[in-house]
Amino acid sequence: MRAYVLEHYGGPEGARLMDVPAPMPGPSDILVKVRAAGLNPVDFKFRQGKLRVIHRPRLPFVLGNELAGEVIAVGGDVKRFKVGDRGFARVAKDRAGAFAEQACVDEADAAHMPQDLDFTAAAAVPLAGLTALQALRDELAVKPGQKVFISGGAGGVGTFAIQIAKWLGAHVTTTASKRGEALVRSLGCDEVIDYTSQSISEAGRRFDAGFDLIGGKTLDQMFEIMKPGTRIVSVGALPEPQTAIKDLGGRRALSALFWMISYGIRSRARRAGVSYRYLFMHPSGSDLAQLAELIERGILKVTVDKTYPLADIADALAYLEGGRAKGKVVVTMT
Ligand SMILES: NC(=O)c1ccc[n+]([C@@H]2O[C@H](COP(=O)([O-])OP(=O)(O)OC[C@H]3O[C@@H](n4cnc5c(N)ncnc54)[C@H](OP(=O)(O)O)[C@@H]3O)[C@@H](O)[C@H]2O)c1
Protein backbone atom coordinates (compact mmCIF):
# COMPACT_ATOMS: atom_id res chain seq x y z
CA MET A 1 0.00 0.00 0.00
CA ARG A 2 1.05 3.66 -0.43
CA ALA A 3 2.08 5.40 2.76
CA TYR A 4 3.85 8.60 3.80
CA VAL A 5 6.90 7.39 5.66
CA LEU A 6 9.38 9.23 7.89
CA GLU A 7 12.91 8.00 7.16
CA HIS A 8 14.90 10.61 9.08
CA TYR A 9 14.08 13.58 11.31
CA GLY A 10 14.42 17.09 9.95
CA GLY A 11 12.97 18.92 6.96
CA PRO A 12 10.35 17.76 4.45
CA GLU A 13 12.98 15.67 2.59
CA GLY A 14 13.01 13.26 5.57
CA ALA A 15 9.61 11.85 4.61
CA ARG A 16 8.29 10.44 1.33
CA LEU A 17 5.48 8.41 -0.21
CA MET A 18 6.44 4.79 -0.76
CA ASP A 19 5.02 1.27 -0.92
CA VAL A 20 5.00 -0.57 2.40
CA PRO A 21 3.30 -3.77 3.61
CA ALA A 22 -0.27 -3.27 4.87
CA PRO A 23 -0.57 -3.49 8.68
CA MET A 24 -2.02 -6.61 10.33
CA PRO A 25 -4.75 -6.04 12.94
CA GLY A 26 -4.12 -7.29 16.49
CA PRO A 27 -6.94 -8.80 18.61
CA SER A 28 -8.44 -5.44 19.68
CA ASP A 29 -7.79 -3.65 16.36
CA ILE A 30 -9.93 -2.64 13.44
CA LEU A 31 -8.24 -2.50 10.05
CA VAL A 32 -9.43 0.60 8.21
CA LYS A 33 -9.34 1.35 4.49
CA VAL A 34 -8.40 4.99 4.98
CA ARG A 35 -10.54 7.36 2.88
CA ALA A 36 -9.20 10.59 4.37
CA ALA A 37 -6.64 11.66 6.99
CA GLY A 38 -6.45 14.96 8.85
CA LEU A 39 -3.22 16.94 9.25
CA ASN A 40 -2.08 18.55 12.49
CA PRO A 41 0.95 20.59 13.59
CA VAL A 42 2.10 17.49 15.52
CA ASP A 43 2.80 15.84 12.15
CA PHE A 44 5.49 18.33 11.14
CA LYS A 45 6.75 18.80 14.71
CA PHE A 46 7.23 15.03 14.94
CA ARG A 47 8.97 15.00 11.55
CA GLN A 48 11.28 17.77 12.78
CA GLY A 49 12.20 15.57 15.77
CA LYS A 50 10.73 18.02 18.31
CA LEU A 51 8.85 15.26 20.15
CA ARG A 52 11.78 12.84 20.43
CA VAL A 53 12.11 13.44 24.16
CA ILE A 54 8.59 12.04 24.63
CA HIS A 55 8.25 9.53 21.88
CA ARG A 56 10.93 7.98 19.69
CA PRO A 57 9.68 5.14 17.51
CA ARG A 58 12.04 3.19 15.33
CA LEU A 59 12.28 4.61 11.78
CA PRO A 60 11.00 4.18 9.12
CA PHE A 61 7.64 5.13 10.58
CA VAL A 62 4.32 5.79 8.81
CA LEU A 63 3.13 9.28 9.78
CA GLY A 64 -0.43 10.50 10.38
CA ASN A 65 -2.48 10.83 13.56
CA GLU A 66 -6.16 10.88 12.57
CA LEU A 67 -8.29 9.20 9.93
CA ALA A 68 -11.72 8.27 8.64
CA GLY A 69 -12.54 5.23 6.56
CA GLU A 70 -14.24 1.86 6.13
CA VAL A 71 -13.57 -1.11 8.38
CA ILE A 72 -12.26 -3.96 6.23
CA ALA A 73 -11.22 -6.43 8.96
CA VAL A 74 -11.57 -6.77 12.73
CA GLY A 75 -9.47 -8.54 15.39
CA GLY A 76 -10.95 -11.43 17.39
CA ASP A 77 -11.74 -9.32 20.49
CA VAL A 78 -13.41 -6.43 18.67
CA LYS A 79 -16.97 -5.86 19.89
CA ARG A 80 -18.25 -2.53 18.58
CA PHE A 81 -17.22 -2.62 14.91
CA LYS A 82 -17.89 -4.94 11.99
CA VAL A 83 -16.64 -5.06 8.43
CA GLY A 84 -18.30 -2.31 6.37
CA ASP A 85 -18.73 0.17 9.28
CA ARG A 86 -17.57 3.77 8.78
CA GLY A 87 -15.17 4.74 11.56
CA PHE A 88 -12.96 7.65 12.57
CA ALA A 89 -10.16 7.92 15.10
CA ARG A 90 -7.28 9.77 16.65
CA VAL A 91 -4.70 6.97 16.31
CA ALA A 92 -2.49 6.14 19.32
CA LYS A 93 0.65 8.33 19.40
CA ASP A 94 3.14 5.47 19.39
CA ARG A 95 1.38 3.92 16.44
CA ALA A 96 0.28 6.73 14.08
CA GLY A 97 0.05 5.38 10.49
CA ALA A 98 -2.94 7.40 9.24
CA PHE A 99 -1.21 8.75 6.08
CA ALA A 100 -1.63 5.43 4.33
CA GLU A 101 -4.16 3.46 2.32
CA GLN A 102 -4.80 1.15 5.28
CA ALA A 103 -4.27 1.60 9.03
CA CYS A 104 -4.88 -0.34 12.23
CA VAL A 105 -6.64 1.34 15.14
CA ASP A 106 -7.45 -0.06 18.57
CA GLU A 107 -11.24 -0.08 18.74
CA ALA A 108 -11.06 1.81 22.07
CA ASP A 109 -9.64 4.78 20.13
CA ALA A 110 -12.27 4.73 17.36
CA ALA A 111 -15.92 5.75 17.03
CA HIS A 112 -18.57 5.35 14.37
CA MET A 113 -18.69 8.31 12.01
CA PRO A 114 -21.56 10.77 12.37
CA GLN A 115 -24.46 10.11 10.00
CA ASP A 116 -24.39 12.35 6.92
CA LEU A 117 -20.76 13.40 7.37
CA ASP A 118 -18.40 12.61 4.52
CA PHE A 119 -14.99 11.03 5.05
CA THR A 120 -13.12 14.29 4.44
CA ALA A 121 -14.98 16.18 7.17
CA ALA A 122 -14.88 13.18 9.54
CA ALA A 123 -11.09 12.90 9.20
CA ALA A 124 -10.79 16.55 10.29
CA VAL A 125 -12.45 15.96 13.66
CA PRO A 126 -10.57 13.58 15.97
CA LEU A 127 -7.34 15.21 17.11
CA ALA A 128 -8.43 18.84 17.18
CA GLY A 129 -11.97 18.06 18.37
CA LEU A 130 -10.78 15.83 21.22
CA THR A 131 -8.17 18.40 22.25
CA ALA A 132 -10.83 21.09 22.55
CA LEU A 133 -13.28 18.80 24.36
CA GLN A 134 -10.73 17.48 26.86
CA ALA A 135 -9.37 20.97 27.58
CA LEU A 136 -12.68 22.79 27.99
CA ARG A 137 -14.92 20.10 29.49
CA ASP A 138 -12.41 18.14 31.59
CA GLU A 139 -9.45 20.39 32.44
CA LEU A 140 -11.19 23.76 32.63
CA ALA A 141 -14.63 22.36 33.59
CA VAL A 142 -16.30 25.30 31.82
CA LYS A 143 -19.70 26.21 33.30
CA PRO A 144 -22.66 28.10 31.80
CA GLY A 145 -22.25 31.86 32.03
CA GLN A 146 -18.47 31.78 32.43
CA LYS A 147 -16.27 34.02 30.30
CA VAL A 148 -13.79 31.93 28.35
CA PHE A 149 -10.78 33.29 26.46
CA ILE A 150 -9.37 31.19 23.61
CA SER A 151 -6.21 32.31 21.80
CA GLY A 152 -5.94 31.37 18.12
CA GLY A 153 -9.60 30.59 17.37
CA ALA A 154 -9.33 30.35 13.58
CA GLY A 155 -7.16 27.22 13.29
CA GLY A 156 -7.82 23.49 13.58
CA VAL A 157 -8.27 23.32 17.36
CA GLY A 158 -9.75 26.82 17.72
CA THR A 159 -12.67 26.23 15.36
CA PHE A 160 -13.78 23.28 17.53
CA ALA A 161 -12.94 25.03 20.81
CA ILE A 162 -15.18 28.04 20.11
CA GLN A 163 -18.17 25.80 19.39
CA ILE A 164 -17.55 23.47 22.34
CA ALA A 165 -17.19 26.40 24.74
CA LYS A 166 -20.49 27.82 23.40
CA TRP A 167 -22.14 24.39 23.82
CA LEU A 168 -20.94 24.38 27.45
CA GLY A 169 -22.74 27.71 27.88
CA ALA A 170 -19.79 30.10 27.96
CA HIS A 171 -19.34 33.64 26.67
CA VAL A 172 -16.41 33.24 24.26
CA THR A 173 -13.68 35.69 23.28
CA THR A 174 -10.94 34.72 20.84
CA THR A 175 -8.02 36.19 18.95
CA ALA A 176 -7.99 36.13 15.15
CA SER A 177 -6.65 38.31 12.39
CA LYS A 178 -8.91 39.91 9.77
CA ARG A 179 -8.32 36.70 7.74
CA GLY A 180 -10.09 34.61 10.39
CA GLU A 181 -12.62 37.01 11.90
CA ALA A 182 -15.63 36.09 9.75
CA LEU A 183 -14.98 32.40 10.37
CA VAL A 184 -14.76 32.63 14.16
CA ARG A 185 -17.87 34.81 14.31
CA SER A 186 -19.77 32.30 12.13
CA LEU A 187 -18.91 29.62 14.72
CA GLY A 188 -20.60 31.64 17.47
CA CYS A 189 -17.70 33.56 19.00
CA ASP A 190 -19.04 36.53 21.00
CA GLU A 191 -15.98 38.82 20.92
CA VAL A 192 -12.94 38.87 18.63
CA ILE A 193 -9.63 40.59 19.29
CA ASP A 194 -7.57 41.22 16.16
CA TYR A 195 -4.19 40.09 17.44
CA THR A 196 -2.39 41.89 14.61
CA SER A 197 -3.56 45.34 15.74
CA GLN A 198 -4.84 45.06 19.34
CA SER A 199 -3.29 43.90 22.60
CA ILE A 200 -5.02 41.11 24.46
CA SER A 201 -4.54 43.13 27.67
CA GLU A 202 -7.22 45.55 26.42
CA ALA A 203 -9.81 42.82 27.10
CA GLY A 204 -9.56 43.57 30.85
CA ARG A 205 -9.17 41.23 33.82
CA ARG A 206 -12.49 39.43 33.53
CA PHE A 207 -12.02 35.84 32.32
CA ASP A 208 -12.94 32.68 34.25
CA ALA A 209 -11.06 30.20 32.05
CA GLY A 210 -8.32 30.44 29.43
CA PHE A 211 -7.47 28.00 26.64
CA ASP A 212 -4.19 28.87 24.94
CA LEU A 213 -3.33 27.54 21.47
CA ILE A 214 -0.47 29.95 20.72
CA GLY A 215 1.96 30.22 23.66
CA GLY A 216 4.80 32.79 23.91
CA LYS A 217 3.80 36.45 24.31
CA THR A 218 0.15 35.54 23.76
CA LEU A 219 0.17 33.32 26.85
CA ASP A 220 1.99 36.00 28.87
CA GLN A 221 -0.72 38.52 27.96
CA MET A 222 -3.43 36.00 28.84
CA PHE A 223 -2.15 35.89 32.43
CA GLU A 224 -3.06 39.60 32.67
CA ILE A 225 -6.71 39.14 31.71
CA MET A 226 -7.64 36.19 33.93
CA LYS A 227 -9.50 36.69 37.21
CA PRO A 228 -7.29 35.69 40.18
CA GLY A 229 -7.69 32.04 41.13
CA THR A 230 -8.57 30.90 37.61
CA ARG A 231 -6.81 28.49 35.29
CA ILE A 232 -5.19 28.53 31.87
CA VAL A 233 -4.81 25.28 29.94
CA SER A 234 -2.37 25.50 27.06
CA VAL A 235 -1.62 23.19 24.15
CA GLY A 236 0.58 25.77 22.45
CA ALA A 237 3.25 26.61 25.04
CA LEU A 238 5.55 24.36 27.12
CA PRO A 239 4.78 21.19 29.07
CA GLU A 240 5.01 21.32 32.89
CA PRO A 241 5.31 18.56 35.51
CA GLN A 242 1.57 17.71 35.50
CA THR A 243 1.86 16.95 31.79
CA ALA A 244 4.32 14.16 32.52
CA ILE A 245 2.35 12.87 35.50
CA LYS A 246 -1.18 13.00 34.10
CA ASP A 247 -0.74 12.70 30.35
CA LEU A 248 2.49 10.78 29.82
CA GLY A 249 2.26 7.96 32.34
CA GLY A 250 4.01 9.58 35.32
CA ARG A 251 7.52 9.58 33.85
CA ARG A 252 9.68 11.11 36.62
CA ALA A 253 12.63 12.16 34.45
CA LEU A 254 10.26 13.93 32.08
CA SER A 255 8.51 15.58 35.00
CA ALA A 256 11.85 17.03 36.18
CA LEU A 257 12.72 18.22 32.66
CA PHE A 258 9.30 19.82 32.25
CA TRP A 259 9.66 21.48 35.68
CA MET A 260 12.80 23.19 34.41
CA ILE A 261 11.59 24.29 30.99
CA SER A 262 8.27 25.60 32.32
CA TYR A 263 9.81 27.42 35.30
CA GLY A 264 9.42 30.90 33.77
CA ILE A 265 5.83 30.34 32.67
CA ARG A 266 4.83 28.90 36.04
CA SER A 267 6.45 31.84 37.83
CA ARG A 268 4.56 34.36 35.70
CA ALA A 269 1.34 32.42 36.27
CA ARG A 270 1.90 32.41 40.03
CA ARG A 271 2.53 36.17 40.07
CA ALA A 272 -0.78 36.66 38.25
CA GLY A 273 -2.59 34.34 40.67
CA VAL A 274 -3.45 31.95 37.84
CA SER A 275 -2.73 28.24 37.54
CA TYR A 276 -1.03 26.89 34.43
CA ARG A 277 -1.45 23.43 32.92
CA TYR A 278 -0.09 22.11 29.61
CA LEU A 279 -2.31 19.34 28.24
CA PHE A 280 -1.36 16.48 25.93
CA MET A 281 -4.67 15.26 24.56
CA HIS A 282 -5.33 11.52 24.50
CA PRO A 283 -7.16 9.30 22.01
CA SER A 284 -10.63 8.27 23.19
CA GLY A 285 -13.34 6.46 21.27
CA SER A 286 -15.95 7.46 23.87
CA ASP A 287 -15.07 11.17 23.71
CA LEU A 288 -15.10 10.91 19.92
CA ALA A 289 -18.60 9.37 20.07
CA GLN A 290 -19.69 12.44 22.03
CA LEU A 291 -18.27 14.70 19.30
CA ALA A 292 -20.10 12.59 16.69
CA GLU A 293 -23.35 13.14 18.57
CA LEU A 294 -22.75 16.92 18.71
CA ILE A 295 -22.15 16.90 14.96
CA GLU A 296 -25.33 14.89 14.31
CA ARG A 297 -27.32 17.35 16.46
CA GLY A 298 -25.96 20.27 14.41
CA ILE A 299 -24.14 21.75 17.44
CA LEU A 300 -20.66 21.19 16.04
CA LYS A 301 -19.67 22.10 12.49
CA VAL A 302 -16.47 20.92 10.84
CA THR A 303 -14.40 23.56 9.04
CA VAL A 304 -12.18 22.12 6.32
CA ASP A 305 -9.91 24.74 4.80
CA LYS A 306 -8.16 22.70 2.08
CA THR A 307 -8.04 19.13 0.83
CA TYR A 308 -5.20 17.51 -1.11
CA PRO A 309 -4.79 14.07 -2.69
CA LEU A 310 -2.38 11.79 -0.81
CA ALA A 311 0.09 12.22 -3.68
CA ASP A 312 0.40 15.91 -2.69
CA ILE A 313 0.74 15.37 1.06
CA ALA A 314 4.07 17.21 1.20
CA ASP A 315 2.30 20.33 -0.16
CA ALA A 316 -0.51 19.85 2.36
CA LEU A 317 1.98 19.71 5.25
CA ALA A 318 3.84 22.75 3.91
CA TYR A 319 0.55 24.69 3.81
CA LEU A 320 -0.26 23.74 7.40
CA GLU A 321 3.29 24.55 8.49
CA GLY A 322 2.80 28.05 7.07
CA GLY A 323 0.52 28.63 10.09
CA ARG A 324 -2.40 30.31 8.29
CA ALA A 325 -4.88 27.40 7.99
CA LYS A 326 -8.49 28.33 8.67
CA GLY A 327 -9.92 25.20 10.23
CA LYS A 328 -8.45 21.90 9.09
CA VAL A 329 -6.32 20.52 6.26
CA VAL A 330 -7.11 16.99 5.02
CA VAL A 331 -5.61 14.51 2.54
CA THR A 332 -7.92 12.15 0.65
CA MET A 333 -7.12 8.70 -0.72
CA THR A 334 -8.37 7.58 -4.10
N1 LIG B 1 -0.83 19.28 23.28
C1 LIG B 1 -1.75 18.75 22.48
O1 LIG B 1 -2.33 17.70 22.77
C2 LIG B 1 -2.10 19.46 21.20
C3 LIG B 1 -3.19 19.04 20.45
C4 LIG B 1 -3.54 19.76 19.30
C5 LIG B 1 -2.80 20.88 18.94
N2 LIG B 1 -1.73 21.25 19.68
C6 LIG B 1 -0.97 22.46 19.34
O2 LIG B 1 -1.87 23.56 19.39
C7 LIG B 1 -1.45 24.55 18.48
C8 LIG B 1 -2.62 24.94 17.56
O3 LIG B 1 -2.98 23.83 16.74
P1 LIG B 1 -3.94 24.05 15.48
O4 LIG B 1 -4.17 22.71 14.88
O5 LIG B 1 -5.12 24.87 15.87
O6 LIG B 1 -2.98 24.94 14.54
P2 LIG B 1 -3.29 25.60 13.13
O7 LIG B 1 -4.55 25.04 12.56
O8 LIG B 1 -2.06 25.49 12.30
O9 LIG B 1 -3.52 27.15 13.50
C9 LIG B 1 -3.47 28.07 12.46
C10 LIG B 1 -4.26 29.31 12.85
O10 LIG B 1 -3.59 29.98 13.92
C11 LIG B 1 -3.80 31.39 13.74
N3 LIG B 1 -2.74 32.13 14.39
C12 LIG B 1 -1.41 32.09 14.12
N4 LIG B 1 -0.73 32.91 14.95
C13 LIG B 1 -1.65 33.47 15.77
C14 LIG B 1 -1.59 34.38 16.86
N5 LIG B 1 -0.42 34.91 17.28
N6 LIG B 1 -2.74 34.71 17.48
C15 LIG B 1 -3.92 34.20 17.09
N7 LIG B 1 -4.06 33.33 16.06
C16 LIG B 1 -2.93 32.97 15.41
C17 LIG B 1 -3.79 31.58 12.24
O11 LIG B 1 -4.63 32.67 11.96
P3 LIG B 1 -4.11 33.92 11.05
O12 LIG B 1 -3.90 33.41 9.66
O13 LIG B 1 -5.23 34.86 11.17
O14 LIG B 1 -2.86 34.40 11.67
C18 LIG B 1 -4.37 30.26 11.69
O15 LIG B 1 -5.72 30.39 11.33
C19 LIG B 1 -0.25 23.96 17.72
O16 LIG B 1 0.93 24.42 18.34
C20 LIG B 1 -0.40 22.46 17.95
O17 LIG B 1 0.82 21.75 17.87
C21 LIG B 1 -1.36 20.57 20.81
The ligand as an SDF file (V2000), in Angstrom:
LIG
                    3D

 48 52  0  0  0  0  0  0  0  0999 V2000
   -0.8320   19.2790   23.2810 N   0  0  0  0  0  0  0  0  0  0  0  0
   -1.7550   18.7530   22.4850 C   0  0  0  0  0  0  0  0  0  0  0  0
   -2.3320   17.6970   22.7740 O   0  0  0  0  0  0  0  0  0  0  0  0
   -2.0990   19.4620   21.2040 C   0  0  0  0  0  0  0  0  0  0  0  0
   -3.1930   19.0390   20.4500 C   0  0  0  0  0  0  0  0  0  0  0  0
   -3.5390   19.7600   19.3050 C   0  0  0  0  0  0  0  0  0  0  0  0
   -2.7980   20.8820   18.9390 C   0  0  0  0  0  0  0  0  0  0  0  0
   -1.7350   21.2530   19.6850 N   0  0  0  0  0  0  0  0  0  0  0  0
   -0.9660   22.4630   19.3450 C   0  0  0  0  0  0  0  0  0  0  0  0
   -1.8660   23.5620   19.3860 O   0  0  0  0  0  0  0  0  0  0  0  0
   -1.4520   24.5520   18.4770 C   0  0  0  0  0  0  0  0  0  0  0  0
   -2.6240   24.9440   17.5620 C   0  0  0  0  0  0  0  0  0  0  0  0
   -2.9820   23.8340   16.7410 O   0  0  0  0  0  0  0  0  0  0  0  0
   -3.9440   24.0490   15.4800 P   0  0  0  0  0  0  0  0  0  0  0  0
   -4.1730   22.7120   14.8780 O   0  0  0  0  0  0  0  0  0  0  0  0
   -5.1160   24.8680   15.8700 O   0  0  0  0  0  0  0  0  0  0  0  0
   -2.9770   24.9390   14.5400 O   0  0  0  0  0  0  0  0  0  0  0  0
   -3.2890   25.6020   13.1290 P   0  0  0  0  0  0  0  0  0  0  0  0
   -4.5490   25.0410   12.5650 O   0  0  0  0  0  0  0  0  0  0  0  0
   -2.0560   25.4890   12.3030 O   0  0  0  0  0  0  0  0  0  0  0  0
   -3.5180   27.1520   13.4980 O   0  0  0  0  0  0  0  0  0  0  0  0
   -3.4700   28.0690   12.4630 C   0  0  0  0  0  0  0  0  0  0  0  0
   -4.2560   29.3120   12.8500 C   0  0  0  0  0  0  0  0  0  0  0  0
   -3.5940   29.9850   13.9230 O   0  0  0  0  0  0  0  0  0  0  0  0
   -3.8050   31.3860   13.7370 C   0  0  0  0  0  0  0  0  0  0  0  0
   -2.7370   32.1250   14.3940 N   0  0  0  0  0  0  0  0  0  0  0  0
   -1.4070   32.0860   14.1200 C   0  0  0  0  0  0  0  0  0  0  0  0
   -0.7310   32.9060   14.9520 N   0  0  0  0  0  0  0  0  0  0  0  0
   -1.6540   33.4710   15.7690 C   0  0  0  0  0  0  0  0  0  0  0  0
   -1.5920   34.3820   16.8620 C   0  0  0  0  0  0  0  0  0  0  0  0
   -0.4250   34.9070   17.2760 N   0  0  0  0  0  0  0  0  0  0  0  0
   -2.7400   34.7130   17.4810 N   0  0  0  0  0  0  0  0  0  0  0  0
   -3.9240   34.1970   17.0890 C   0  0  0  0  0  0  0  0  0  0  0  0
   -4.0610   33.3260   16.0600 N   0  0  0  0  0  0  0  0  0  0  0  0
   -2.9280   32.9720   15.4130 C   0  0  0  0  0  0  0  0  0  0  0  0
   -3.7870   31.5820   12.2410 C   0  0  0  0  0  0  0  0  0  0  0  0
   -4.6320   32.6650   11.9570 O   0  0  0  0  0  0  0  0  0  0  0  0
   -4.1130   33.9160   11.0540 P   0  0  0  0  0  0  0  0  0  0  0  0
   -3.8990   33.4120    9.6590 O   0  0  0  0  0  0  0  0  0  0  0  0
   -5.2330   34.8580   11.1680 O   0  0  0  0  0  0  0  0  0  0  0  0
   -2.8560   34.4030   11.6750 O   0  0  0  0  0  0  0  0  0  0  0  0
   -4.3680   30.2650   11.6940 C   0  0  0  0  0  0  0  0  0  0  0  0
   -5.7240   30.3930   11.3320 O   0  0  0  0  0  0  0  0  0  0  0  0
   -0.2500   23.9630   17.7190 C   0  0  0  0  0  0  0  0  0  0  0  0
    0.9270   24.4170   18.3440 O   0  0  0  0  0  0  0  0  0  0  0  0
   -0.3970   22.4590   17.9510 C   0  0  0  0  0  0  0  0  0  0  0  0
    0.8200   21.7520   17.8730 O   0  0  0  0  0  0  0  0  0  0  0  0
   -1.3570   20.5680   20.8070 C   0  0  0  0  0  0  0  0  0  0  0  0
  1  2  1  0
  2  3  2  0
  2  4  1  0
  4  5  1  0
  4 48  2  0
  5  6  2  0
  6  7  1  0
  7  8  2  0
  8  9  1  0
  8 48  1  0
  9 10  1  0
  9 46  1  0
 10 11  1  0
 11 12  1  0
 11 44  1  0
 12 13  1  0
 13 14  1  0
 14 15  2  0
 14 16  1  0
 14 17  1  0
 17 18  1  0
 18 19  2  0
 18 20  1  0
 18 21  1  0
 21 22  1  0
 22 23  1  0
 23 24  1  0
 23 42  1  0
 24 25  1  0
 25 26  1  0
 25 36  1  0
 26 27  1  0
 26 35  1  0
 27 28  2  0
 28 29  1  0
 29 30  1  0
 29 35  2  0
 30 31  1  0
 30 32  2  0
 32 33  1  0
 33 34  2  0
 34 35  1  0
 36 37  1  0
 36 42  1  0
 37 38  1  0
 38 39  2  0
 38 40  1  0
 38 41  1  0
 42 43  1  0
 44 45  1  0
 44 46  1  0
 46 47  1  0
M  CHG  2   8   1  16  -1
M  END
$$$$
